[in-house]
Amino acid sequence: MQRIESHACFGGTQEVWQHESGTLGCTMKFGVYVPPHARERDCPVLYWLSGLTCTEQNFITKAGAQRHAAEHGLILVVPDTSPRGVGVPDAEGYDLGIGASFYLNATQAPWDSHFRMHDYIVHELPGLIETHFPTNDGCAISGHSMGGHGALVLALRNPGHYRSVSAFSPIVAPSQVPWGQKAFATYLGDDREAWREWDACALIANARERLPLLVDQGDADEFLTVQLQPERLQAACAAAGHPLTLRLQPGYDHSYYFIASFIGEHIAHHARALSA
């Protein structure tokens, strides 16, 4: 690994690293905030998954999360949203290809040789973090929009891996909305049964772990009615008896102003679970 940025921040350091990923077949970057507590003890890790078009930079520069991570003693890990570089396939538009991985393992060519973000986030990246940073065995996950979808799905697909999960404005039923249908048809093919393995609302019904879900959604979000549809998650959780706290926040949109307004509450939510 190579450290390419390091900045003092709230008593700790905000860093950016890059490495060659065997899972994705390209060079990947990720941000790591190391809190001041890490000088004295091992710390739990909160993984953040960003949304469409983002890189590791959006969250670390806009969310204001470092102040809260420093307070609670959490390491923040912020991967890029997809593979990038020479030879990595791409598509026209912001909602497919580079910057739009949907955090799944693609099965269709040419995507299947690089777009394996589920395995990268769940296996390869934690291996690097645990080797190179002072971590304990506590692990949580959160994200926004496409990354909110990723956080929910990764937690549901990997029971016992995360102690807590939360999301901002997640795509909760990607197999039922245009963003997800476009991505799933491209990355996974036309078999809609295969899509269900990457759809939070579908996974809830047979979830082997009842990890409580915390979801914040702005009611002024321009994508609310067409792409996000949180009422589908609410109905799925009610039918399955799965714990859900869904907060519809009046006046908030889809932007990082929304995330910055409530990120402290989400980090406190994860800190409670990680200290239990």
Disulfide bonds with the S-S distance in Angstrom:
none
